[in-house]
Amino acid sequence: MTVKLPSSNEFAIALADVQPAGYGMGKNGWVTILKPAVDEIPIEMLQDWITESYRAVAPKRLSALLVGAAK
């Protein structure tokens, strides 16, 4: 799973089986979460990362439609 984490990037990369994304995308905040980590990371954290990633790449008007998700 690859997500863009402008805020949580350093924390995520410090975890096992999480690494900067390939093709130079890692320098722009993208991280790849490998299968072993997906099984170990709490689902709530993965959901937060998906929301953070969506907010980072979605148009602002669509990102604003997320209800109940932390900014």
PDB file of N, CA, C, O and CB in Angstrom:
ATOM      1  N   MET A   1       0.859  -1.156   0.000  1.00  0.00           N
ATOM      2  CA  MET A   1       0.000   0.000   0.000  1.00  0.00           C
ATOM      3  C   MET A   1       0.905   1.218   0.000  1.00  0.00           C
ATOM      4  O   MET A   1       1.854   1.276   0.782  1.00  0.00           O
ATOM      5  CB  MET A   1      -0.977  -0.002   1.219  1.00  0.00           C
ATOM      6  N   THR A   2       0.638   2.181  -0.849  1.00  0.00           N
ATOM      7  CA  THR A   2       1.430   3.401  -0.920  1.00  0.00           C
ATOM      8  C   THR A   2       0.524   4.598  -0.690  1.00  0.00           C
ATOM      9  O   THR A   2      -0.524   4.731  -1.322  1.00  0.00           O
ATOM     10  CB  THR A   2       2.157   3.516  -2.280  1.00  0.00           C
ATOM     11  N   VAL A   3       0.941   5.466   0.221  1.00  0.00           N
ATOM     12  CA  VAL A   3       0.163   6.653   0.568  1.00  0.00           C
ATOM     13  C   VAL A   3       1.094   7.856   0.692  1.00  0.00           C
ATOM     14  O   VAL A   3       2.295   7.706   0.915  1.00  0.00           O
ATOM     15  CB  VAL A   3      -0.625   6.433   1.887  1.00  0.00           C
ATOM     16  N   LYS A   4       0.522   9.047   0.545  1.00  0.00           N
ATOM     17  CA  LYS A   4       1.281  10.278   0.739  1.00  0.00           C
ATOM     18  C   LYS A   4       1.006  10.770   2.160  1.00  0.00           C
ATOM     19  O   LYS A   4      -0.142  11.013   2.533  1.00  0.00           O
ATOM     20  CB  LYS A   4       0.897  11.372  -0.335  1.00  0.00           C
ATOM     21  N   LEU A   5       2.073  10.911   2.944  1.00  0.00           N
ATOM     22  CA  LEU A   5       1.935  11.306   4.341  1.00  0.00           C
ATOM     23  C   LEU A   5       2.759  12.561   4.626  1.00  0.00           C
ATOM     24  O   LEU A   5       3.883  12.464   5.117  1.00  0.00           O
ATOM     25  CB  LEU A   5       2.367  10.159   5.273  1.00  0.00           C
ATOM     26  N   PRO A   6       2.213  13.727   4.323  1.00  0.00           N
ATOM     27  CA  PRO A   6       2.975  14.945   4.574  1.00  0.00           C
ATOM     28  C   PRO A   6       3.235  15.190   6.058  1.00  0.00           C
ATOM     29  O   PRO A   6       4.261  15.777   6.403  1.00  0.00           O
ATOM     30  CB  PRO A   6       2.251  16.124   3.990  1.00  0.00           C
ATOM     31  N   SER A   7       2.348  14.766   6.936  1.00  0.00           N
ATOM     32  CA  SER A   7       2.508  15.001   8.380  1.00  0.00           C
ATOM     33  C   SER A   7       3.115  13.807   9.105  1.00  0.00           C
ATOM     34  O   SER A   7       3.933  13.988  10.006  1.00  0.00           O
ATOM     35  CB  SER A   7       1.167  15.338   9.002  1.00  0.00           C
ATOM     36  N   SER A   8       2.733  12.601   8.734  1.00  0.00           N
ATOM     37  CA  SER A   8       3.119  11.385   9.455  1.00  0.00           C
ATOM     38  C   SER A   8       4.303  10.652   8.825  1.00  0.00           C
ATOM     39  O   SER A   8       4.635   9.544   9.245  1.00  0.00           O
ATOM     40  CB  SER A   8       1.943  10.452   9.533  1.00  0.00           C
ATOM     41  N   ASN A   9       4.928  11.243   7.844  1.00  0.00           N
ATOM     42  CA  ASN A   9       5.970  10.570   7.074  1.00  0.00           C
ATOM     43  C   ASN A   9       7.099  10.026   7.938  1.00  0.00           C
ATOM     44  O   ASN A   9       7.420   8.841   7.851  1.00  0.00           O
ATOM     45  CB  ASN A   9       6.534  11.513   6.058  1.00  0.00           C
ATOM     46  N   GLU A  10       7.705  10.862   8.765  1.00  0.00           N
ATOM     47  CA  GLU A  10       8.857  10.421   9.571  1.00  0.00           C
ATOM     48  C   GLU A  10       8.478   9.308  10.539  1.00  0.00           C
ATOM     49  O   GLU A  10       9.233   8.352  10.718  1.00  0.00           O
ATOM     50  CB  GLU A  10       9.442  11.600  10.350  1.00  0.00           C
ATOM     51  N   PHE A  11       7.308   9.433  11.164  1.00  0.00           N
ATOM     52  CA  PHE A  11       6.846   8.392  12.075  1.00  0.00           C
ATOM     53  C   PHE A  11       6.647   7.076  11.336  1.00  0.00           C
ATOM     54  O   PHE A  11       7.078   6.022  11.804  1.00  0.00           O
ATOM     55  CB  PHE A  11       5.543   8.818  12.758  1.00  0.00           C
ATOM     56  N   ALA A  12       5.994   7.142  10.183  1.00  0.00           N
ATOM     57  CA  ALA A  12       5.693   5.926   9.422  1.00  0.00           C
ATOM     58  C   ALA A  12       6.967   5.213   8.979  1.00  0.00           C
ATOM     59  O   ALA A  12       7.074   3.993   9.100  1.00  0.00           O
ATOM     60  CB  ALA A  12       4.836   6.263   8.201  1.00  0.00           C
ATOM     61  N   ILE A  13       7.928   5.971   8.470  1.00  0.00           N
ATOM     62  CA  ILE A  13       9.167   5.365   7.968  1.00  0.00           C
ATOM     63  C   ILE A  13       9.966   4.714   9.096  1.00  0.00           C
ATOM     64  O   ILE A  13      10.754   3.802   8.845  1.00  0.00           O
ATOM     65  CB  ILE A  13      10.029   6.421   7.260  1.00  0.00           C
ATOM     66  N   ALA A  14       9.776   5.165  10.323  1.00  0.00           N
ATOM     67  CA  ALA A  14      10.487   4.579  11.463  1.00  0.00           C
ATOM     68  C   ALA A  14       9.968   3.179  11.796  1.00  0.00           C
ATOM     69  O   ALA A  14      10.634   2.436  12.517  1.00  0.00           O
ATOM     70  CB  ALA A  14      10.355   5.486  12.687  1.00  0.00           C
ATOM     71  N   LEU A  15       8.798   2.810  11.286  1.00  0.00           N
ATOM     72  CA  LEU A  15       8.227   1.492  11.549  1.00  0.00           C
ATOM     73  C   LEU A  15       8.846   0.442  10.633  1.00  0.00           C
ATOM     74  O   LEU A  15       9.300   0.747   9.529  1.00  0.00           O
ATOM     75  CB  LEU A  15       6.705   1.522  11.368  1.00  0.00           C
ATOM     76  N   ALA A  16       8.855  -0.785  11.107  1.00  0.00           N
ATOM     77  CA  ALA A  16       9.364  -1.896  10.290  1.00  0.00           C
ATOM     78  C   ALA A  16       8.449  -2.100   9.080  1.00  0.00           C
ATOM     79  O   ALA A  16       7.231  -1.946   9.178  1.00  0.00           O
ATOM     80  CB  ALA A  16       9.461  -3.211  11.134  1.00  0.00           C
ATOM     81  N   ASP A  17       9.034  -2.441   7.970  1.00  0.00           N
ATOM     82  CA  ASP A  17       8.313  -2.738   6.728  1.00  0.00           C
ATOM     83  C   ASP A  17       7.556  -1.551   6.153  1.00  0.00           C
ATOM     84  O   ASP A  17       6.598  -1.717   5.398  1.00  0.00           O
ATOM     85  CB  ASP A  17       7.354  -3.856   6.964  1.00  0.00           C
ATOM     86  N   VAL A  18       7.997  -0.344   6.520  1.00  0.00           N
ATOM     87  CA  VAL A  18       7.492   0.877   5.894  1.00  0.00           C
ATOM     88  C   VAL A  18       8.719   1.590   5.349  1.00  0.00           C
ATOM     89  O   VAL A  18       9.705   1.777   6.061  1.00  0.00           O
ATOM     90  CB  VAL A  18       6.670   1.794   6.914  1.00  0.00           C
ATOM     91  N   GLN A  19       8.654   1.986   4.083  1.00  0.00           N
ATOM     92  CA  GLN A  19       9.820   2.578   3.438  1.00  0.00           C
ATOM     93  C   GLN A  19       9.388   3.697   2.495  1.00  0.00           C
ATOM     94  O   GLN A  19       8.234   3.731   2.066  1.00  0.00           O
ATOM     95  CB  GLN A  19      10.620   1.505   2.672  1.00  0.00           C
ATOM     96  N   PRO A  20      10.304   4.617   2.166  1.00  0.00           N
ATOM     97  CA  PRO A  20       9.964   5.633   1.169  1.00  0.00           C
ATOM     98  C   PRO A  20       9.576   4.950  -0.146  1.00  0.00           C
ATOM     99  O   PRO A  20      10.169   3.944  -0.534  1.00  0.00           O
ATOM    100  CB  PRO A  20      11.156   6.615   0.949  1.00  0.00           C
ATOM    101  N   ALA A  21       8.588   5.506  -0.812  1.00  0.00           N
ATOM    102  CA  ALA A  21       8.146   4.933  -2.081  1.00  0.00           C
ATOM    103  C   ALA A  21       9.242   5.056  -3.127  1.00  0.00           C
ATOM    104  O   ALA A  21      10.076   5.960  -3.067  1.00  0.00           O
ATOM    105  CB  ALA A  21       6.862   5.620  -2.569  1.00  0.00           C
ATOM    106  N   GLY A  22       9.230   4.151  -4.074  1.00  0.00           N
ATOM    107  CA  GLY A  22      10.227   4.127  -5.142  1.00  0.00           C
ATOM    108  C   GLY A  22      10.017   5.201  -6.186  1.00  0.00           C
ATOM    109  O   GLY A  22       9.109   6.026  -6.083  1.00  0.00           O
ATOM    110  N   TYR A  23      10.869   5.177  -7.189  1.00  0.00           N
ATOM    111  CA  TYR A  23      10.807   6.083  -8.336  1.00  0.00           C
ATOM    112  C   TYR A  23      10.910   7.550  -7.926  1.00  0.00           C
ATOM    113  O   TYR A  23      10.378   8.424  -8.610  1.00  0.00           O
ATOM    114  CB  TYR A  23       9.520   5.859  -9.101  1.00  0.00           C
ATOM    115  N   GLY A  24      11.600   7.825  -6.800  1.00  0.00           N
ATOM    116  CA  GLY A  24      11.786   9.194  -6.346  1.00  0.00           C
ATOM    117  C   GLY A  24      10.591   9.807  -5.653  1.00  0.00           C
ATOM    118  O   GLY A  24      10.637  10.968  -5.244  1.00  0.00           O
ATOM    119  N   MET A  25       9.519   9.041  -5.516  1.00  0.00           N
ATOM    120  CA  MET A  25       8.320   9.580  -4.876  1.00  0.00           C
ATOM    121  C   MET A  25       8.499   9.752  -3.366  1.00  0.00           C
ATOM    122  O   MET A  25       7.811  10.565  -2.749  1.00  0.00           O
ATOM    123  CB  MET A  25       7.132   8.671  -5.153  1.00  0.00           C
ATOM    124  N   GLY A  26       9.415   8.993  -2.775  1.00  0.00           N
ATOM    125  CA  GLY A  26       9.642   9.066  -1.341  1.00  0.00           C
ATOM    126  C   GLY A  26      10.072  10.451  -0.890  1.00  0.00           C
ATOM    127  O   GLY A  26       9.731  10.874   0.214  1.00  0.00           O
ATOM    128  N   LYS A  27      10.813  11.160  -1.726  1.00  0.00           N
ATOM    129  CA  LYS A  27      11.264  12.502  -1.349  1.00  0.00           C
ATOM    130  C   LYS A  27      10.109  13.505  -1.308  1.00  0.00           C
ATOM    131  O   LYS A  27      10.260  14.606  -0.779  1.00  0.00           O
ATOM    132  CB  LYS A  27      12.332  12.986  -2.324  1.00  0.00           C
ATOM    133  N   ASN A  28       8.967  13.127  -1.860  1.00  0.00           N
ATOM    134  CA  ASN A  28       7.781  13.984  -1.848  1.00  0.00           C
ATOM    135  C   ASN A  28       6.745  13.545  -0.817  1.00  0.00           C
ATOM    136  O   ASN A  28       5.594  13.979  -0.865  1.00  0.00           O
ATOM    137  CB  ASN A  28       7.150  14.002  -3.219  1.00  0.00           C
ATOM    138  N   GLY A  29       7.154  12.682   0.117  1.00  0.00           N
ATOM    139  CA  GLY A  29       6.256  12.302   1.196  1.00  0.00           C
ATOM    140  C   GLY A  29       5.504  11.001   1.000  1.00  0.00           C
ATOM    141  O   GLY A  29       4.696  10.632   1.852  1.00  0.00           O
ATOM    142  N   TRP A  30       5.744  10.291  -0.099  1.00  0.00           N
ATOM    143  CA  TRP A  30       5.057   9.031  -0.340  1.00  0.00           C
ATOM    144  C   TRP A  30       5.794   7.898   0.371  1.00  0.00           C
ATOM    145  O   TRP A  30       7.023   7.832   0.331  1.00  0.00           O
ATOM    146  CB  TRP A  30       4.949   8.746  -1.857  1.00  0.00           C
ATOM    147  N   VAL A  31       5.048   7.013   1.018  1.00  0.00           N
ATOM    148  CA  VAL A  31       5.629   5.842   1.675  1.00  0.00           C
ATOM    149  C   VAL A  31       4.899   4.587   1.223  1.00  0.00           C
ATOM    150  O   VAL A  31       3.707   4.613   0.917  1.00  0.00           O
ATOM    151  CB  VAL A  31       5.564   5.983   3.217  1.00  0.00           C
ATOM    152  N   THR A  32       5.640   3.493   1.189  1.00  0.00           N
ATOM    153  CA  THR A  32       5.069   2.191   0.859  1.00  0.00           C
ATOM    154  C   THR A  32       5.045   1.362   2.131  1.00  0.00           C
ATOM    155  O   THR A  32       6.056   1.216   2.818  1.00  0.00           O
ATOM    156  CB  THR A  32       5.881   1.473  -0.273  1.00  0.00           C
ATOM    157  N   ILE A  33       3.877   0.824   2.428  1.00  0.00           N
ATOM    158  CA  ILE A  33       3.682  -0.034   3.595  1.00  0.00           C
ATOM    159  C   ILE A  33       3.596  -1.457   3.073  1.00  0.00           C
ATOM    160  O   ILE A  33       2.640  -1.817   2.385  1.00  0.00           O
ATOM    161  CB  ILE A  33       2.390   0.367   4.422  1.00  0.00           C
ATOM    162  N   LEU A  34       4.582  -2.254   3.398  1.00  0.00           N
ATOM    163  CA  LEU A  34       4.642  -3.625   2.896  1.00  0.00           C
ATOM    164  C   LEU A  34       3.665  -4.521   3.648  1.00  0.00           C
ATOM    165  O   LEU A  34       3.224  -4.179   4.746  1.00  0.00           O
ATOM    166  CB  LEU A  34       6.067  -4.179   3.016  1.00  0.00           C
ATOM    167  N   LYS A  35       3.332  -5.645   3.071  1.00  0.00           N
ATOM    168  CA  LYS A  35       2.326  -6.569   3.611  1.00  0.00           C
ATOM    169  C   LYS A  35       2.529  -6.913   5.090  1.00  0.00           C
ATOM    170  O   LYS A  35       1.554  -6.871   5.840  1.00  0.00           O
ATOM    171  CB  LYS A  35       2.333  -7.837   2.808  1.00  0.00           C
ATOM    172  N   PRO A  36       3.732  -7.250   5.549  1.00  0.00           N
ATOM    173  CA  PRO A  36       3.859  -7.573   6.980  1.00  0.00           C
ATOM    174  C   PRO A  36       3.421  -6.420   7.878  1.00  0.00           C
ATOM    175  O   PRO A  36       2.800  -6.648   8.916  1.00  0.00           O
ATOM    176  CB  PRO A  36       5.301  -7.948   7.305  1.00  0.00           C
ATOM    177  N   ALA A  37       3.734  -5.190   7.492  1.00  0.00           N
ATOM    178  CA  ALA A  37       3.361  -4.037   8.304  1.00  0.00           C
ATOM    179  C   ALA A  37       1.851  -3.821   8.294  1.00  0.00           C
ATOM    180  O   ALA A  37       1.266  -3.452   9.313  1.00  0.00           O
ATOM    181  CB  ALA A  37       4.075  -2.782   7.804  1.00  0.00           C
ATOM    182  N   VAL A  38       1.227  -4.047   7.157  1.00  0.00           N
ATOM    183  CA  VAL A  38      -0.227  -3.867   7.066  1.00  0.00           C
ATOM    184  C   VAL A  38      -0.932  -4.786   8.065  1.00  0.00           C
ATOM    185  O   VAL A  38      -1.953  -4.420   8.648  1.00  0.00           O
ATOM    186  CB  VAL A  38      -0.726  -4.152   5.622  1.00  0.00           C
ATOM    187  N   ASP A  39      -0.380  -5.972   8.252  1.00  0.00           N
ATOM    188  CA  ASP A  39      -0.975  -6.915   9.201  1.00  0.00           C
ATOM    189  C   ASP A  39      -0.718  -6.528  10.653  1.00  0.00           C
ATOM    190  O   ASP A  39      -1.461  -6.942  11.543  1.00  0.00           O
ATOM    191  CB  ASP A  39      -0.440  -8.307   8.948  1.00  0.00           C
ATOM    192  N   GLU A  40       0.331  -5.734  10.905  1.00  0.00           N
ATOM    193  CA  GLU A  40       0.730  -5.390  12.276  1.00  0.00           C
ATOM    194  C   GLU A  40       0.237  -4.017  12.730  1.00  0.00           C
ATOM    195  O   GLU A  40      -0.011  -3.821  13.920  1.00  0.00           O
ATOM    196  CB  GLU A  40       2.229  -5.437  12.392  1.00  0.00           C
ATOM    197  N   ILE A  41       0.092  -3.076  11.819  1.00  0.00           N
ATOM    198  CA  ILE A  41      -0.307  -1.714  12.175  1.00  0.00           C
ATOM    199  C   ILE A  41      -1.801  -1.700  12.508  1.00  0.00           C
ATOM    200  O   ILE A  41      -2.605  -2.294  11.789  1.00  0.00           O
ATOM    201  CB  ILE A  41       0.013  -0.716  11.014  1.00  0.00           C
ATOM    202  N   PRO A  42      -2.174  -1.018  13.605  1.00  0.00           N
ATOM    203  CA  PRO A  42      -3.605  -0.943  13.955  1.00  0.00           C
ATOM    204  C   PRO A  42      -4.430  -0.347  12.815  1.00  0.00           C
ATOM    205  O   PRO A  42      -4.011   0.608  12.161  1.00  0.00           O
ATOM    206  CB  PRO A  42      -3.801  -0.104  15.231  1.00  0.00           C
ATOM    207  N   ILE A  43      -5.583  -0.913  12.596  1.00  0.00           N
ATOM    208  CA  ILE A  43      -6.453  -0.490  11.490  1.00  0.00           C
ATOM    209  C   ILE A  43      -6.794   0.997  11.583  1.00  0.00           C
ATOM    210  O   ILE A  43      -6.934   1.663  10.556  1.00  0.00           O
ATOM    211  CB  ILE A  43      -7.744  -1.321  11.481  1.00  0.00           C
ATOM    212  N   GLU A  44      -6.927   1.521  12.793  1.00  0.00           N
ATOM    213  CA  GLU A  44      -7.246   2.941  12.960  1.00  0.00           C
ATOM    214  C   GLU A  44      -6.125   3.815  12.405  1.00  0.00           C
ATOM    215  O   GLU A  44      -6.386   4.854  11.799  1.00  0.00           O
ATOM    216  CB  GLU A  44      -7.488   3.269  14.444  1.00  0.00           C
ATOM    217  N   MET A  45      -4.870   3.391  12.612  1.00  0.00           N
ATOM    218  CA  MET A  45      -3.737   4.147  12.088  1.00  0.00           C
ATOM    219  C   MET A  45      -3.725   4.095  10.568  1.00  0.00           C
ATOM    220  O   MET A  45      -3.480   5.111   9.916  1.00  0.00           O
ATOM    221  CB  MET A  45      -2.415   3.604  12.651  1.00  0.00           C
ATOM    222  N   LEU A  46      -3.984   2.930   9.999  1.00  0.00           N
ATOM    223  CA  LEU A  46      -4.051   2.823   8.536  1.00  0.00           C
ATOM    224  C   LEU A  46      -5.162   3.709   7.982  1.00  0.00           C
ATOM    225  O   LEU A  46      -4.978   4.359   6.952  1.00  0.00           O
ATOM    226  CB  LEU A  46      -4.280   1.356   8.108  1.00  0.00           C
ATOM    227  N   GLN A  47      -6.301   3.742   8.648  1.00  0.00           N
ATOM    228  CA  GLN A  47      -7.402   4.594   8.211  1.00  0.00           C
ATOM    229  C   GLN A  47      -7.005   6.066   8.272  1.00  0.00           C
ATOM    230  O   GLN A  47      -7.323   6.836   7.365  1.00  0.00           O
ATOM    231  CB  GLN A  47      -8.647   4.345   9.070  1.00  0.00           C
ATOM    232  N   ASP A  48      -6.311   6.455   9.340  1.00  0.00           N
ATOM    233  CA  ASP A  48      -5.846   7.841   9.457  1.00  0.00           C
ATOM    234  C   ASP A  48      -4.872   8.179   8.331  1.00  0.00           C
ATOM    235  O   ASP A  48      -4.936   9.270   7.764  1.00  0.00           O
ATOM    236  CB  ASP A  48      -5.176   8.073  10.828  1.00  0.00           C
ATOM    237  N   TRP A  49      -3.973   7.253   8.003  1.00  0.00           N
ATOM    238  CA  TRP A  49      -3.010   7.489   6.934  1.00  0.00           C
ATOM    239  C   TRP A  49      -3.707   7.603   5.581  1.00  0.00           C
ATOM    240  O   TRP A  49      -3.323   8.433   4.757  1.00  0.00           O
ATOM    241  CB  TRP A  49      -1.971   6.369   6.898  1.00  0.00           C
ATOM    242  N   ILE A  50      -4.713   6.789   5.349  1.00  0.00           N
ATOM    243  CA  ILE A  50      -5.458   6.871   4.084  1.00  0.00           C
ATOM    244  C   ILE A  50      -6.164   8.224   3.989  1.00  0.00           C
ATOM    245  O   ILE A  50      -6.176   8.851   2.930  1.00  0.00           O
ATOM    246  CB  ILE A  50      -6.491   5.706   3.970  1.00  0.00           C
ATOM    247  N   THR A  51      -6.749   8.667   5.097  1.00  0.00           N
ATOM    248  CA  THR A  51      -7.417   9.969   5.119  1.00  0.00           C
ATOM    249  C   THR A  51      -6.409  11.089   4.890  1.00  0.00           C
ATOM    250  O   THR A  51      -6.668  12.005   4.109  1.00  0.00           O
ATOM    251  CB  THR A  51      -8.153  10.180   6.454  1.00  0.00           C
ATOM    252  N   GLU A  52      -5.254  11.024   5.569  1.00  0.00           N
ATOM    253  CA  GLU A  52      -4.206  12.034   5.386  1.00  0.00           C
ATOM    254  C   GLU A  52      -3.746  12.072   3.931  1.00  0.00           C
ATOM    255  O   GLU A  52      -3.563  13.148   3.363  1.00  0.00           O
ATOM    256  CB  GLU A  52      -3.007  11.748   6.316  1.00  0.00           C
ATOM    257  N   SER A  53      -3.564  10.914   3.338  1.00  0.00           N
ATOM    258  CA  SER A  53      -3.134  10.833   1.951  1.00  0.00           C
ATOM    259  C   SER A  53      -4.188  11.418   1.012  1.00  0.00           C
ATOM    260  O   SER A  53      -3.860  12.164   0.090  1.00  0.00           O
ATOM    261  CB  SER A  53      -2.837   9.383   1.573  1.00  0.00           C
ATOM    262  N   TYR A  54      -5.439  11.079   1.249  1.00  0.00           N
ATOM    263  CA  TYR A  54      -6.521  11.608   0.414  1.00  0.00           C
ATOM    264  C   TYR A  54      -6.544  13.127   0.491  1.00  0.00           C
ATOM    265  O   TYR A  54      -6.644  13.807  -0.530  1.00  0.00           O
ATOM    266  CB  TYR A  54      -7.885  11.028   0.849  1.00  0.00           C
ATOM    267  N   ARG A  55      -6.451  13.655   1.711  1.00  0.00           N
ATOM    268  CA  ARG A  55      -6.464  15.108   1.884  1.00  0.00           C
ATOM    269  C   ARG A  55      -5.272  15.767   1.188  1.00  0.00           C
ATOM    270  O   ARG A  55      -5.374  16.906   0.732  1.00  0.00           O
ATOM    271  CB  ARG A  55      -6.461  15.463   3.373  1.00  0.00           C
ATOM    272  N   ALA A  56      -4.152  15.063   1.105  1.00  0.00           N
ATOM    273  CA  ALA A  56      -2.956  15.622   0.478  1.00  0.00           C
ATOM    274  C   ALA A  56      -3.059  15.689  -1.038  1.00  0.00           C
ATOM    275  O   ALA A  56      -2.431  16.547  -1.658  1.00  0.00           O
ATOM    276  CB  ALA A  56      -1.750  14.810   0.862  1.00  0.00           C
ATOM    277  N   VAL A  57      -3.838  14.802  -1.649  1.00  0.00           N
ATOM    278  CA  VAL A  57      -3.861  14.741  -3.108  1.00  0.00           C
ATOM    279  C   VAL A  57      -5.206  15.113  -3.732  1.00  0.00           C
ATOM    280  O   VAL A  57      -5.257  15.441  -4.918  1.00  0.00           O
ATOM    281  CB  VAL A  57      -3.485  13.370  -3.547  1.00  0.00           C
ATOM    282  N   ALA A  58      -6.274  15.070  -2.975  1.00  0.00           N
ATOM    283  CA  ALA A  58      -7.602  15.367  -3.521  1.00  0.00           C
ATOM    284  C   ALA A  58      -7.781  16.878  -3.679  1.00  0.00           C
ATOM    285  O   ALA A  58      -7.168  17.661  -2.952  1.00  0.00           O
ATOM    286  CB  ALA A  58      -8.712  14.783  -2.607  1.00  0.00           C
ATOM    287  N   PRO A  59      -8.614  17.278  -4.620  1.00  0.00           N
ATOM    288  CA  PRO A  59      -8.952  18.700  -4.714  1.00  0.00           C
ATOM    289  C   PRO A  59      -9.560  19.170  -3.381  1.00  0.00           C
ATOM    290  O   PRO A  59     -10.266  18.415  -2.713  1.00  0.00           O
ATOM    291  CB  PRO A  59      -9.946  18.958  -5.898  1.00  0.00           C
ATOM    292  N   LYS A  60      -9.278  20.411  -3.011  1.00  0.00           N
ATOM    293  CA  LYS A  60      -9.714  20.923  -1.710  1.00  0.00           C
ATOM    294  C   LYS A  60     -11.235  20.817  -1.510  1.00  0.00           C
ATOM    295  O   LYS A  60     -11.697  20.554  -0.400  1.00  0.00           O
ATOM    296  CB  LYS A  60      -9.279  22.372  -1.561  1.00  0.00           C
ATOM    297  N   ARG A  61     -11.993  21.018  -2.562  1.00  0.00           N
ATOM    298  CA  ARG A  61     -13.451  20.956  -2.412  1.00  0.00           C
ATOM    299  C   ARG A  61     -13.912  19.529  -2.083  1.00  0.00           C
ATOM    300  O   ARG A  61     -14.889  19.355  -1.354  1.00  0.00           O
ATOM    301  CB  ARG A  61     -14.144  21.454  -3.700  1.00  0.00           C
ATOM    302  N   LEU A  62     -13.235  18.522  -2.603  1.00  0.00           N
ATOM    303  CA  LEU A  62     -13.591  17.140  -2.278  1.00  0.00           C
ATOM    304  C   LEU A  62     -13.065  16.755  -0.899  1.00  0.00           C
ATOM    305  O   LEU A  62     -13.744  16.060  -0.142  1.00  0.00           O
ATOM    306  CB  LEU A  62     -13.039  16.179  -3.341  1.00  0.00           C
ATOM    307  N   SER A  63     -11.877  17.200  -0.581  1.00  0.00           N
ATOM    308  CA  SER A  63     -11.296  16.916   0.729  1.00  0.00           C
ATOM    309  C   SER A  63     -12.169  17.500   1.833  1.00  0.00           C
ATOM    310  O   SER A  63     -12.308  16.900   2.900  1.00  0.00           O
ATOM    311  CB  SER A  63      -9.866  17.479   0.823  1.00  0.00           C
ATOM    312  N   ALA A  64     -12.754  18.661   1.584  1.00  0.00           N
ATOM    313  CA  ALA A  64     -13.613  19.307   2.575  1.00  0.00           C
ATOM    314  C   ALA A  64     -14.895  18.521   2.839  1.00  0.00           C
ATOM    315  O   ALA A  64     -15.547  18.740   3.860  1.00  0.00           O
ATOM    316  CB  ALA A  64     -13.961  20.707   2.121  1.00  0.00           C
ATOM    317  N   LEU A  65     -15.265  17.620   1.949  1.00  0.00           N
ATOM    318  CA  LEU A  65     -16.478  16.838   2.121  1.00  0.00           C
ATOM    319  C   LEU A  65     -16.327  15.699   3.117  1.00  0.00           C
ATOM    320  O   LEU A  65     -17.319  15.105   3.537  1.00  0.00           O
ATOM    321  CB  LEU A  65     -16.910  16.290   0.806  1.00  0.00           C
ATOM    322  N   LEU A  66     -15.092  15.391   3.497  1.00  0.00           N
ATOM    323  CA  LEU A  66     -14.887  14.315   4.472  1.00  0.00           C
ATOM    324  C   LEU A  66     -15.499  14.730   5.801  1.00  0.00           C
ATOM    325  O   LEU A  66     -15.118  15.744   6.386  1.00  0.00           O
ATOM    326  CB  LEU A  66     -13.371  13.987   4.642  1.00  0.00           C
ATOM    327  N   VAL A  67     -16.446  13.939   6.266  1.00  0.00           N
ATOM    328  CA  VAL A  67     -17.133  14.244   7.514  1.00  0.00           C
ATOM    329  C   VAL A  67     -16.544  13.385   8.627  1.00  0.00           C
ATOM    330  O   VAL A  67     -16.356  12.179   8.465  1.00  0.00           O
ATOM    331  CB  VAL A  67     -18.666  14.008   7.382  1.00  0.00           C
ATOM    332  N   GLY A  68     -16.260  14.017   9.747  1.00  0.00           N
ATOM    333  CA  GLY A  68     -15.798  13.274  10.908  1.00  0.00           C
ATOM    334  C   GLY A  68     -14.359  12.836  10.840  1.00  0.00           C
ATOM    335  O   GLY A  68     -13.892  12.146  11.746  1.00  0.00           O
ATOM    336  N   ALA A  69     -13.635  13.207   9.802  1.00  0.00           N
ATOM    337  CA  ALA A  69     -12.227  12.828   9.683  1.00  0.00           C
ATOM    338  C   ALA A  69     -11.364  13.988  10.157  1.00  0.00           C
ATOM    339  O   ALA A  69     -11.613  15.142   9.807  1.00  0.00           O
ATOM    340  CB  ALA A  69     -11.869  12.433   8.216  1.00  0.00           C
ATOM    341  N   ALA A  70     -10.360  13.678  10.947  1.00  0.00           N
ATOM    342  CA  ALA A  70      -9.458  14.699  11.460  1.00  0.00           C
ATOM    343  C   ALA A  70      -8.681  15.347  10.321  1.00  0.00           C
ATOM    344  O   ALA A  70      -8.323  14.683   9.348  1.00  0.00           O
ATOM    345  CB  ALA A  70      -8.494  14.097  12.490  1.00  0.00           C
ATOM    346  N   LYS A  71      -8.423  16.639  10.445  1.00  0.00           N
ATOM    347  CA  LYS A  71      -7.658  17.358   9.424  1.00  0.00           C
ATOM    348  C   LYS A  71      -6.186  17.256   9.683  1.00  0.00           C
ATOM    349  O   LYS A  71      -5.386  17.802   8.924  1.00  0.00           O
ATOM    350  CB  LYS A  71      -8.066  18.812   9.366  1.00  0.00           C
TER     351      LYS A  71
END
